[in-house]
Amino acid sequence: MSKSIISTFVTTAGAMLVMSVALPAQTFTSLHSFAQQGGHGWLPEGGVLVGPQGQLYGTTYYGGLYTYGTIFELAPPASQGAAWAETVLHSFSDQSGDAYPTTGLSMGPGGALYGVTGSNGGGGAPAFFGTAYQLLPPSGTGTHWPESILHQFTGGADGESPAGVLTVGPGRALYGTTFSGSGSTINGTVFRLTPPAAGGNEWTETVLWAFGAFGPANPQGTLATYNGRIYGVTTAGGTGLVGTVFELAPPTLKGGAWTETTIYNFTGENGDGSTPYAGVVADANGVLYGTTEAGGLPNQGCNPHGFCGIVFSLTPPSVSGGTWTETILHSFTGENGDGATPYAGVILGPNGVLYGTTDAGGSIRNQSCGAGCGIVYELVPPSSQGGTWTEVVLHNFGGADGKEPFAGLVLANGTLYGTTSYGGASNQGTVFSLIP
């Protein structure tokens, strides 16, 4: 779902309390401020990805030639200290339901960019409920990036409102989620898009799993893969009714059905999180890491219920079919400089370090950000098993340098890159870099 329309919708043995350390960030740089003018985009809800030449690619929810959003490129300067150059590669036009890109991009072979849009803006006929699209690099000496729609979601059995960055799998297959589906019978899907065979033009969509009227519901965020299995989150449903983490196992026979297993049910009680929004990531050992935008320990002012969200890990069982073990790595407080409401997930850094953002909280409270403008944080694993994780606040946003970092981060060559949905010179969002 989109930040522009979002509304806020533990029972854990061995939960860890975490030391919080605030350090001044000397390496933060605002690379670009979006503005509502000249056909440029604004309100970047997704993060950025880094291209082979150090260029950054991303999307904006609004703006462009037709106001339905853009795909942009930021090219690094030729000399140190000069401005990054923004180029709008594509303006969405609401043709065939192609409008309002809700997430960031993924890159496939040959530099192809893949993403999803959330709806047709209400103006298309017939009605569409989001698309998956491809943007190809220019051929020869040209500068035009041709866009093609790979799939139009119909709101029926194939779902509606695709959510999360597409995951590129073997053979250029794309994997993703839709938040909902047809009425109350389908509460979201996990899908695969298979590229055409040689000489063909049509991509093929396959629904790997449809969430029904009962149980886990409304998958959200980017999928993770490990040993041929797919992992993701739902923002609702489960035994606690506040979201789950699920596993999809491929069929044992060709053409068979995928198998869904709920590996964790959030409770929103006793310090546990609720409403995981951003998906999970898997490390080399199959341990999953993620965030919930609500839940955790009670604190004042984080959201209407006073819970600021958590960072968690899920460790796989030692025997097949056993119980996954959740550990709370950090419970946000929104106080004393700590963040609150992590809509974004975490990324894996060197030596097991985790990096992420929170949409609110931090030490800077002003007229623009009464609940705090958000932070960039680092979680450092303990030196010995069972120890405490240490949170380091790498940057506090203040408005002029951006505010409300809704999306997650990407790490390239030791530098973190990300976006803020608002703030900057025109309060229309920013792109930033930070060397931790």
MARGU-953945 format. One record per residue (C-alpha): residue number from 1; residue in three letters; x, y, z. Coordinates in nm, 3 decimals. Last residue first. Example, Ala and Ser with C-alpha at 12.3 -4.5 7.8 and 13.67 -1.06 7.14 Angstrom:
residues 2
(pt 2; SER; (1.367; -0.106; 0.714)),
(pt 1; ALA; (1.230; -0.450; 0.780)),
***
This chain:
residues 436
(pt 436; PRO; (2.823; 0.464; 0.828)),
(pt 435; ILE; (2.873; 0.650; 0.499)),
(pt 434; LEU; (2.541; 0.818; 0.422)),
(pt 433; SER; (2.374; 0.907; 0.095)),
(pt 432; PHE; (2.051; 1.095; 0.035)),
(pt 431; VAL; (1.758; 1.124; -0.207)),
(pt 430; THR; (1.491; 1.375; -0.113)),
(pt 429; GLY; (1.118; 1.440; -0.081)),
(pt 428; GLN; (0.863; 1.701; -0.184)),
(pt 427; ASN; (0.920; 1.950; 0.099)),
(pt 426; SER; (1.056; 2.199; -0.158)),
(pt 425; ALA; (1.419; 2.224; -0.037)),
(pt 424; GLY; (1.413; 1.887; 0.138)),
(pt 423; GLY; (1.129; 1.735; 0.333)),
(pt 422; TYR; (0.894; 1.457; 0.231)),
(pt 421; SER; (0.908; 1.092; 0.125)),
(pt 420; THR; (1.270; 1.049; 0.226)),
(pt 419; THR; (1.501; 0.842; 0.010)),
(pt 418; GLY; (1.793; 0.606; 0.053)),
(pt 417; TYR; (2.159; 0.531; -0.013)),
(pt 416; LEU; (2.412; 0.373; 0.223)),
(pt 415; THR; (2.781; 0.381; 0.131)),
(pt 414; GLY; (3.040; 0.106; 0.185)),
(pt 413; ASN; (3.072; 0.015; -0.180)),
(pt 412; ALA; (2.695; -0.016; -0.221)),
(pt 411; LEU; (2.436; -0.050; 0.055)),
(pt 410; VAL; (2.064; 0.001; -0.017)),
(pt 409; LEU; (1.820; 0.148; 0.228)),
(pt 408; GLY; (1.452; 0.113; 0.312)),
(pt 407; ALA; (1.151; 0.324; 0.227)),
(pt 406; PHE; (0.937; 0.555; 0.441)),
(pt 405; PRO; (1.212; 0.801; 0.532)),
(pt 404; GLU; (0.983; 1.060; 0.694)),
(pt 403; LYS; (1.183; 1.382; 0.664)),
(pt 402; GLY; (1.446; 1.530; 0.439)),
(pt 401; ASP; (1.761; 1.742; 0.482)),
(pt 400; ALA; (1.554; 2.057; 0.546)),
(pt 399; GLY; (1.315; 1.850; 0.756)),
(pt 398; GLY; (1.529; 1.754; 1.056)),
(pt 397; PHE; (1.638; 1.398; 0.990)),
(pt 396; ASN; (1.847; 1.234; 1.263)),
(pt 395; HIS; (2.139; 1.028; 1.132)),
(pt 394; LEU; (2.351; 0.730; 1.235)),
(pt 393; VAL; (2.154; 0.631; 1.543)),
(pt 392; VAL; (2.349; 0.333; 1.679)),
(pt 391; GLU; (2.153; 0.039; 1.820)),
(pt 390; THR; (2.350; -0.226; 2.007)),
(pt 389; TRP; (2.238; -0.589; 2.012)),
(pt 388; THR; (2.256; -0.758; 2.349)),
(pt 387; GLY; (2.431; -1.083; 2.426)),
(pt 386; GLY; (2.292; -1.433; 2.375)),
(pt 385; GLN; (2.586; -1.546; 2.163)),
(pt 384; SER; (2.895; -1.332; 2.217)),
(pt 383; SER; (3.013; -1.011; 2.050)),
(pt 382; PRO; (2.655; -0.893; 2.016)),
(pt 381; PRO; (2.520; -0.786; 1.678)),
(pt 380; VAL; (2.536; -0.419; 1.575)),
(pt 379; LEU; (2.208; -0.252; 1.477)),
(pt 378; GLU; (2.247; 0.062; 1.266)),
(pt 377; TYR; (1.997; 0.344; 1.237)),
(pt 376; VAL; (1.879; 0.610; 0.993)),
(pt 375; ILE; (1.626; 0.835; 1.162)),
(pt 374; GLY; (1.283; 0.992; 1.137)),
(pt 373; CYS; (1.140; 1.344; 1.131)),
(pt 372; GLY; (1.029; 1.347; 1.493)),
(pt 371; ALA; (0.678; 1.330; 1.634)),
(pt 370; GLY; (0.617; 1.703; 1.583)),
(pt 369; CYS; (0.804; 1.705; 1.255)),
(pt 368; SER; (0.749; 2.029; 1.061)),
(pt 367; GLN; (0.692; 2.241; 1.369)),
(pt 366; ASN; (1.003; 2.094; 1.527)),
(pt 365; ARG; (1.128; 1.778; 1.698)),
(pt 364; ILE; (1.480; 1.663; 1.613)),
(pt 363; SER; (1.603; 1.380; 1.839)),
(pt 362; GLY; (1.464; 1.090; 1.642)),
(pt 361; GLY; (1.115; 0.958; 1.595)),
(pt 360; ALA; (0.926; 0.903; 1.273)),
(pt 359; ASP; (0.947; 0.702; 0.949)),
(pt 358; THR; (1.220; 0.476; 1.081)),
(pt 357; THR; (1.518; 0.369; 0.874)),
(pt 356; GLY; (1.734; 0.058; 0.845)),
(pt 355; TYR; (2.077; -0.102; 0.866)),
(pt 354; LEU; (2.172; -0.441; 1.012)),
(pt 353; VAL; (2.527; -0.550; 1.104)),
(pt 352; GLY; (2.609; -0.919; 1.059)),
(pt 351; ASN; (2.979; -0.867; 0.995)),
(pt 350; PRO; (2.921; -0.656; 0.683)),
(pt 349; GLY; (2.570; -0.522; 0.616)),
(pt 348; LEU; (2.233; -0.687; 0.582)),
(pt 347; ILE; (1.932; -0.470; 0.503)),
(pt 346; VAL; (1.641; -0.386; 0.731)),
(pt 345; GLY; (1.274; -0.329; 0.663)),
(pt 344; ALA; (1.099; 0.000; 0.605)),
(pt 343; TYR; (0.774; 0.096; 0.777)),
(pt 342; PRO; (0.976; 0.144; 1.095)),
(pt 341; THR; (0.739; 0.335; 1.325)),
(pt 340; ALA; (0.960; 0.509; 1.579)),
(pt 339; GLY; (1.322; 0.617; 1.611)),
(pt 338; ASP; (1.538; 0.672; 1.919)),
(pt 337; GLY; (1.663; 1.020; 2.007)),
(pt 336; ASN; (1.575; 1.004; 2.374)),
(pt 335; GLU; (1.223; 0.880; 2.294)),
(pt 334; GLY; (1.050; 0.720; 1.995)),
(pt 333; THR; (1.079; 0.393; 2.189)),
(pt 332; PHE; (1.179; 0.133; 1.932)),
(pt 331; SER; (1.209; -0.228; 2.049)),
(pt 330; HIS; (1.530; -0.387; 1.925)),
(pt 329; LEU; (1.658; -0.737; 1.852)),
(pt 328; ILE; (1.338; -0.919; 1.941)),
(pt 327; THR; (1.416; -1.286; 1.894)),
(pt 326; GLU; (1.174; -1.525; 1.721)),
(pt 325; THR; (1.248; -1.897; 1.712)),
(pt 324; TRP; (1.110; -2.112; 1.430)),
(pt 323; THR; (0.942; -2.430; 1.547)),
(pt 322; GLY; (1.023; -2.770; 1.401)),
(pt 321; GLY; (0.905; -2.913; 1.069)),
(pt 320; SER; (1.253; -3.008; 0.956)),
(pt 319; VAL; (1.496; -3.024; 1.246)),
(pt 318; SER; (1.726; -2.749; 1.380)),
(pt 317; PRO; (1.445; -2.496; 1.344)),
(pt 316; PRO; (1.501; -2.174; 1.151)),
(pt 315; THR; (1.595; -1.857; 1.341)),
(pt 314; LEU; (1.355; -1.564; 1.309)),
(pt 313; SER; (1.496; -1.218; 1.376)),
(pt 312; PHE; (1.317; -0.906; 1.493)),
(pt 311; VAL; (1.330; -0.527; 1.473)),
(pt 310; ILE; (1.043; -0.364; 1.661)),
(pt 309; GLY; (0.757; -0.115; 1.641)),
(pt 308; CYS; (0.666; 0.211; 1.818)),
(pt 307; PHE; (0.373; 0.122; 2.043)),
(pt 306; GLY; (0.164; 0.398; 2.202)),
(pt 305; HIS; (-0.174; 0.287; 2.068)),
(pt 304; PRO; (-0.250; 0.599; 1.863)),
(pt 303; ASN; (0.106; 0.600; 1.731)),
(pt 302; CYS; (0.447; 0.671; 1.882)),
(pt 301; GLY; (0.327; 0.926; 2.138)),
(pt 300; GLN; (0.417; 0.763; 2.467)),
(pt 299; ASN; (0.577; 0.423; 2.487)),
(pt 298; PRO; (0.452; 0.065; 2.530)),
(pt 297; LEU; (0.708; -0.204; 2.438)),
(pt 296; GLY; (0.681; -0.359; 2.095)),
(pt 295; GLY; (0.390; -0.335; 1.859)),
(pt 294; ALA; (0.374; -0.127; 1.543)),
(pt 293; GLU; (0.570; -0.089; 1.219)),
(pt 292; THR; (0.705; -0.442; 1.242)),
(pt 291; THR; (1.059; -0.509; 1.127)),
(pt 290; GLY; (1.256; -0.783; 0.955)),
(pt 289; TYR; (1.535; -1.039; 0.972)),
(pt 288; LEU; (1.526; -1.405; 0.864)),
(pt 287; VAL; (1.796; -1.658; 0.951)),
(pt 286; GLY; (1.864; -1.886; 0.652)),
(pt 285; ASN; (2.231; -1.935; 0.734)),
(pt 284; ALA; (2.362; -1.702; 0.461)),
(pt 283; ASP; (2.124; -1.427; 0.573)),
(pt 282; ALA; (1.759; -1.390; 0.477)),
(pt 281; VAL; (1.569; -1.063; 0.436)),
(pt 280; VAL; (1.209; -0.999; 0.542)),
(pt 279; GLY; (0.901; -0.812; 0.420)),
(pt 278; ALA; (0.829; -0.444; 0.468)),
(pt 277; TYR; (0.507; -0.405; 0.664)),
(pt 276; PRO; (0.507; -0.634; 0.963)),
(pt 275; THR; (0.185; -0.538; 1.141)),
(pt 274; SER; (0.245; -0.629; 1.506)),
(pt 273; GLY; (0.550; -0.667; 1.727)),
(pt 272; ASP; (0.601; -0.862; 2.049)),
(pt 271; GLY; (0.655; -0.674; 2.374)),
(pt 270; ASN; (0.412; -0.873; 2.586)),
(pt 269; GLU; (0.142; -0.843; 2.320)),
(pt 268; GLY; (0.129; -0.747; 1.951)),
(pt 267; THR; (0.078; -1.118; 1.883)),
(pt 266; PHE; (0.278; -1.195; 1.570)),
(pt 265; ASN; (0.228; -1.541; 1.423)),
(pt 264; TYR; (0.543; -1.713; 1.294)),
(pt 263; ILE; (0.625; -1.992; 1.049)),
(pt 262; THR; (0.294; -1.990; 0.864)),
(pt 261; THR; (0.340; -2.263; 0.604)),
(pt 260; GLU; (0.232; -2.239; 0.240)),
(pt 259; THR; (0.281; -2.527; -0.003)),
(pt 258; TRP; (0.320; -2.474; -0.377)),
(pt 257; ALA; (0.102; -2.690; -0.600)),
(pt 256; GLY; (0.220; -2.940; -0.859)),
(pt 255; GLY; (0.316; -2.868; -1.218)),
(pt 254; LYS; (0.651; -3.042; -1.186)),
(pt 253; LEU; (0.653; -3.264; -0.879)),
(pt 252; THR; (0.784; -3.171; -0.533)),
(pt 251; PRO; (0.608; -2.839; -0.551)),
(pt 250; PRO; (0.795; -2.533; -0.427)),
(pt 249; ALA; (0.782; -2.437; -0.057)),
(pt 248; LEU; (0.626; -2.105; 0.044)),
(pt 247; GLU; (0.714; -1.976; 0.391)),
(pt 246; PHE; (0.514; -1.727; 0.593)),
(pt 245; VAL; (0.571; -1.452; 0.851)),
(pt 244; THR; (0.251; -1.333; 1.014)),
(pt 243; GLY; (0.028; -1.036; 1.087)),
(pt 242; VAL; (-0.184; -0.870; 1.354)),
(pt 241; LEU; (-0.476; -1.115; 1.386)),
(pt 240; GLY; (-0.295; -1.293; 1.674)),
(pt 239; THR; (-0.364; -1.639; 1.530)),
(pt 238; GLY; (-0.278; -1.521; 1.183)),
(pt 237; GLY; (-0.444; -1.236; 1.003)),
(pt 236; ALA; (-0.300; -0.901; 0.904)),
(pt 235; THR; (0.016; -0.742; 0.763)),
(pt 234; THR; (0.131; -1.058; 0.589)),
(pt 233; VAL; (0.499; -1.131; 0.561)),
(pt 232; GLY; (0.735; -1.303; 0.318)),
(pt 231; TYR; (0.959; -1.603; 0.259)),
(pt 230; ILE; (1.009; -1.803; -0.060)),
(pt 229; ARG; (1.184; -2.138; -0.077)),
(pt 228; GLY; (1.447; -2.250; -0.329)),
(pt 227; ASN; (1.725; -2.275; -0.071)),
(pt 226; TYR; (1.654; -1.919; 0.053)),
(pt 225; THR; (1.440; -1.651; -0.111)),
(pt 224; ALA; (1.313; -1.324; 0.033)),
(pt 223; LEU; (0.998; -1.143; -0.076)),
(pt 222; THR; (0.953; -0.766; -0.072)),
(pt 221; GLY; (0.672; -0.599; 0.115)),
(pt 220; GLN; (0.310; -0.677; 0.188)),
(pt 219; PRO; (0.086; -0.980; 0.216)),
(pt 218; ASN; (-0.275; -0.897; 0.304)),
(pt 217; ALA; (-0.404; -1.195; 0.500)),
(pt 216; PRO; (-0.291; -1.491; 0.713)),
(pt 215; GLY; (-0.580; -1.714; 0.826)),
(pt 214; PHE; (-0.935; -1.695; 0.700)),
(pt 213; ALA; (-1.085; -1.552; 0.382)),
(pt 212; GLY; (-0.808; -1.696; 0.169)),
(pt 211; PHE; (-0.448; -1.610; 0.088)),
(pt 210; ALA; (-0.373; -1.707; -0.272)),
(pt 209; TRP; (-0.044; -1.887; -0.341)),
(pt 208; LEU; (0.177; -1.942; -0.645)),
(pt 207; VAL; (-0.042; -1.732; -0.873)),
(pt 206; THR; (0.118; -1.771; -1.215)),
(pt 205; GLU; (0.155; -1.479; -1.454)),
(pt 204; THR; (0.293; -1.541; -1.803)),
(pt 203; TRP; (0.486; -1.276; -1.995)),
(pt 202; GLU; (0.374; -1.228; -2.354)),
(pt 201; ASN; (0.606; -1.136; -2.641)),
(pt 200; GLY; (0.736; -1.460; -2.788)),
(pt 199; GLY; (1.031; -1.526; -3.019)),
(pt 198; ALA; (1.227; -1.716; -2.756)),
(pt 197; ALA; (1.001; -1.802; -2.467)),
(pt 196; PRO; (0.828; -1.521; -2.286)),
(pt 195; PRO; (0.934; -1.413; -1.938)),
(pt 194; THR; (0.771; -1.579; -1.635)),
(pt 193; LEU; (0.588; -1.361; -1.382)),
(pt 192; ARG; (0.542; -1.527; -1.044)),
(pt 191; PHE; (0.275; -1.445; -0.788)),
(pt 190; VAL; (0.212; -1.438; -0.414)),
(pt 189; THR; (-0.147; -1.337; -0.348)),
(pt 188; GLY; (-0.375; -1.118; -0.140)),
(pt 187; ASN; (-0.683; -1.155; 0.074)),
(pt 186; ILE; (-0.886; -1.358; -0.174)),
(pt 185; THR; (-1.244; -1.454; -0.086)),
(pt 184; SER; (-1.334; -1.126; 0.086)),
(pt 183; GLY; (-1.390; -0.931; -0.233)),
(pt 182; SER; (-1.156; -1.032; -0.516)),
(pt 181; GLY; (-0.797; -0.965; -0.427)),
(pt 180; SER; (-0.570; -0.796; -0.175)),
(pt 179; PHE; (-0.214; -0.685; -0.107)),
(pt 178; THR; (-0.054; -0.834; -0.416)),
(pt 177; THR; (0.285; -0.997; -0.382)),
(pt 176; GLY; (0.597; -1.042; -0.594)),
(pt 175; TYR; (0.825; -1.275; -0.789)),
(pt 174; LEU; (0.986; -1.206; -1.126)),
(pt 173; ALA; (1.137; -1.473; -1.352)),
(pt 172; ARG; (1.455; -1.356; -1.527)),
(pt 171; GLY; (1.568; -1.720; -1.577)),
(pt 170; PRO; (1.650; -1.757; -1.210)),
(pt 169; GLY; (1.481; -1.505; -0.982)),
(pt 168; VAL; (1.433; -1.128; -0.979)),
(pt 167; THR; (1.238; -1.014; -0.673)),
(pt 166; LEU; (0.985; -0.738; -0.736)),
(pt 165; VAL; (0.987; -0.453; -0.485)),
(pt 164; GLY; (0.681; -0.464; -0.261)),
(pt 163; ALA; (0.308; -0.432; -0.308)),
(pt 162; PRO; (0.085; -0.522; -0.601)),
(pt 161; SER; (-0.260; -0.364; -0.552)),
(pt 160; GLU; (-0.488; -0.636; -0.687)),
(pt 159; GLY; (-0.505; -1.013; -0.698)),
(pt 158; ASP; (-0.478; -1.276; -0.972)),
(pt 157; ALA; (-0.813; -1.429; -0.875)),
(pt 156; GLY; (-0.993; -1.103; -0.935)),
(pt 155; GLY; (-0.870; -0.747; -0.899)),
(pt 154; THR; (-0.765; -0.741; -1.263)),
(pt 153; PHE; (-0.389; -0.709; -1.239)),
(pt 152; GLN; (-0.229; -0.600; -1.565)),
(pt 151; HIS; (0.093; -0.784; -1.649)),
(pt 150; LEU; (0.420; -0.720; -1.830)),
(pt 149; ILE; (0.348; -0.360; -1.923)),
(pt 148; SER; (0.620; -0.223; -2.149)),
(pt 147; GLU; (0.837; 0.085; -2.110)),
(pt 146; PRO; (1.090; 0.204; -2.368)),
(pt 145; TRP; (1.387; 0.403; -2.229)),
(pt 144; HIS; (1.463; 0.671; -2.488)),
(pt 143; THR; (1.820; 0.806; -2.506)),
(pt 142; GLY; (1.938; 0.661; -2.839)),
(pt 141; THR; (2.298; 0.586; -2.930)),
(pt 140; GLY; (2.243; 0.212; -2.972)),
(pt 139; SER; (1.956; 0.081; -2.766)),
(pt 138; PRO; (1.823; 0.271; -2.468)),
(pt 137; PRO; (1.782; 0.077; -2.143)),
(pt 136; LEU; (1.461; -0.124; -2.099)),
(pt 135; LEU; (1.181; -0.038; -1.856)),
(pt 134; GLN; (0.960; -0.328; -1.748)),
(pt 133; TYR; (0.619; -0.318; -1.584)),
(pt 132; ALA; (0.396; -0.497; -1.333)),
(pt 131; THR; (0.052; -0.341; -1.317)),
(pt 130; GLY; (-0.214; -0.226; -1.074)),
(pt 129; PHE; (-0.582; -0.275; -1.020)),
(pt 128; PHE; (-0.733; -0.209; -1.357)),
(pt 127; ALA; (-1.074; -0.067; -1.435)),
(pt 126; PRO; (-1.193; -0.077; -1.794)),
(pt 125; ALA; (-1.161; 0.209; -1.838)),
(pt 124; GLY; (-0.895; 0.410; -1.663)),
(pt 123; GLY; (-0.960; 0.717; -1.452)),
(pt 122; GLY; (-0.939; 0.593; -1.096)),
(pt 121; GLY; (-0.563; 0.638; -1.081)),
(pt 120; ASN; (-0.503; 0.314; -1.265)),
(pt 119; SER; (-0.374; 0.139; -0.956)),
(pt 118; GLY; (-0.067; 0.040; -0.754)),
(pt 117; THR; (0.215; 0.039; -1.002)),
(pt 116; VAL; (0.487; -0.225; -1.003)),
(pt 115; GLY; (0.857; -0.242; -1.086)),
(pt 114; TYR; (1.127; -0.382; -1.313)),
(pt 113; LEU; (1.436; -0.216; -1.462)),
(pt 112; ALA; (1.639; -0.380; -1.739)),
(pt 111; GLY; (2.016; -0.329; -1.698)),
(pt 110; GLY; (2.116; -0.610; -1.932)),
(pt 109; PRO; (2.003; -0.879; -1.691)),
(pt 108; GLY; (1.755; -0.763; -1.427)),
(pt 107; MET; (1.732; -0.464; -1.197)),
(pt 106; SER; (1.474; -0.410; -0.923)),
(pt 105; LEU; (1.281; -0.091; -0.864)),
(pt 104; GLY; (1.121; 0.098; -0.577)),
(pt 103; THR; (0.763; 0.079; -0.463)),
(pt 102; THR; (0.420; 0.233; -0.516)),
(pt 101; PRO; (0.443; 0.344; -0.877)),
(pt 100; TYR; (0.128; 0.555; -0.929)),
(pt 99; ALA; (-0.008; 0.479; -1.273)),
(pt 98; ASP; (-0.030; 0.215; -1.549)),
(pt 97; GLY; (-0.398; 0.119; -1.569)),
(pt 96; SER; (-0.389; 0.064; -1.944)),
(pt 95; GLN; (-0.274; 0.424; -1.996)),
(pt 94; ASP; (-0.253; 0.603; -1.663)),
(pt 93; SER; (0.029; 0.827; -1.797)),
(pt 92; PHE; (0.343; 0.725; -1.609)),
(pt 91; SER; (0.640; 0.947; -1.693)),
(pt 90; HIS; (0.960; 0.759; -1.779)),
(pt 89; LEU; (1.337; 0.817; -1.768)),
(pt 88; VAL; (1.320; 1.147; -1.578)),
(pt 87; THR; (1.682; 1.258; -1.551)),
(pt 86; GLU; (1.838; 1.396; -1.232)),
(pt 85; ALA; (2.200; 1.515; -1.231)),
(pt 84; TRP; (2.399; 1.494; -0.905)),
(pt 83; ALA; (2.546; 1.828; -0.809)),
(pt 82; ALA; (2.919; 1.896; -0.782)),
(pt 81; GLY; (3.113; 1.825; -0.462)),
(pt 80; GLN; (3.362; 1.588; -0.621)),
(pt 79; SER; (3.383; 1.617; -0.998)),
(pt 78; ALA; (3.201; 1.422; -1.269)),
(pt 77; PRO; (2.885; 1.422; -1.065)),
(pt 76; PRO; (2.688; 1.102; -0.996)),
(pt 75; ALA; (2.386; 1.036; -1.220)),
(pt 74; LEU; (2.043; 1.029; -1.060)),
(pt 73; GLU; (1.790; 0.835; -1.268)),
(pt 72; PHE; (1.415; 0.868; -1.244)),
(pt 71; ILE; (1.100; 0.664; -1.294)),
(pt 70; THR; (0.795; 0.885; -1.266)),
(pt 69; GLY; (0.451; 0.934; -1.117)),
(pt 68; TYR; (0.091; 0.987; -1.227)),
(pt 67; THR; (0.120; 1.369; -1.266)),
(pt 66; TYR; (0.096; 1.350; -1.651)),
(pt 65; LEU; (0.435; 1.491; -1.750)),
(pt 64; GLY; (0.601; 1.364; -1.435)),
(pt 63; GLY; (0.469; 1.403; -1.084)),
(pt 62; TYR; (0.344; 1.171; -0.813)),
(pt 61; TYR; (0.450; 0.838; -0.663)),
(pt 60; THR; (0.816; 0.889; -0.744)),
(pt 59; THR; (1.040; 0.606; -0.858)),
(pt 58; GLY; (1.405; 0.507; -0.829)),
(pt 57; TYR; (1.738; 0.457; -1.004)),
(pt 56; LEU; (2.078; 0.567; -0.876)),
(pt 55; GLN; (2.393; 0.592; -1.091)),
(pt 54; GLY; (2.713; 0.434; -0.963)),
(pt 53; GLN; (2.821; 0.309; -1.304)),
(pt 52; PRO; (2.676; -0.041; -1.261)),
(pt 51; GLY; (2.347; 0.089; -1.123)),
(pt 50; VAL; (2.254; 0.143; -0.758)),
(pt 49; LEU; (1.896; 0.090; -0.647)),
(pt 48; VAL; (1.674; 0.350; -0.484)),
(pt 47; GLY; (1.404; 0.343; -0.219)),
(pt 46; GLY; (1.031; 0.354; -0.273)),
(pt 45; GLU; (0.781; 0.619; -0.169)),
(pt 44; PRO; (0.947; 0.904; -0.358)),
(pt 43; LEU; (0.702; 1.194; -0.319)),
(pt 42; TRP; (0.785; 1.410; -0.623)),
(pt 41; GLY; (0.848; 1.373; -0.993)),
(pt 40; HIS; (0.980; 1.617; -1.248)),
(pt 39; GLY; (0.773; 1.751; -1.536)),
(pt 38; GLY; (0.909; 2.102; -1.495)),
(pt 37; GLN; (0.785; 2.159; -1.142)),
(pt 36; GLN; (0.681; 1.997; -0.819)),
(pt 35; ALA; (1.027; 1.969; -0.667)),
(pt 34; PHE; (1.245; 1.680; -0.556)),
(pt 33; SER; (1.557; 1.746; -0.351)),
(pt 32; HIS; (1.874; 1.560; -0.455)),
(pt 31; LEU; (2.202; 1.428; -0.315)),
(pt 30; SER; (2.163; 1.527; 0.048)),
(pt 29; THR; (2.486; 1.407; 0.205)),
(pt 28; PHE; (2.544; 1.240; 0.545)),
(pt 27; THR; (2.907; 1.164; 0.631)),
(pt 26; GLN; (2.958; 1.341; 0.963)),
(pt 25; ALA; (2.679; 1.163; 1.149)),
(pt 24; PRO; (2.675; 1.253; 1.518)),
(pt 23; LEU; (2.639; 0.940; 1.732)),
(pt 22; ALA; (2.338; 0.826; 1.933)),
(pt 21; VAL; (2.374; 0.497; 2.121)),
(pt 20; SER; (2.086; 0.269; 2.217)),
(pt 19; MET; (2.149; -0.046; 2.423)),
(pt 18; VAL; (1.907; -0.322; 2.338)),
(pt 17; LEU; (1.676; -0.533; 2.550)),
(pt 16; MET; (1.665; -0.885; 2.415)),
(pt 15; ALA; (1.370; -1.120; 2.389)),
(pt 14; GLY; (1.463; -1.472; 2.504)),
(pt 13; ALA; (1.116; -1.620; 2.493)),
(pt 12; THR; (0.871; -1.426; 2.286)),
(pt 11; THR; (0.498; -1.356; 2.329)),
(pt 10; VAL; (0.497; -1.088; 2.226)),
(pt 9; PHE; (-0.424; -0.092; 1.064)),
(pt 8; THR; (-0.237; 0.220; 1.065)),
(pt 7; SER; (-0.373; 0.404; 0.762)),
(pt 6; ILE; (-0.188; 0.427; 0.432)),
(pt 5; ILE; (-0.314; 0.645; 0.148)),
(pt 4; SER; (-0.009; 0.858; 0.063)),
(pt 3; LYS; (0.222; 0.599; 0.214)),
(pt 2; SER; (0.104; 0.359; -0.055)),
(pt 1; MET; (0.000; 0.000; 0.000)),
***
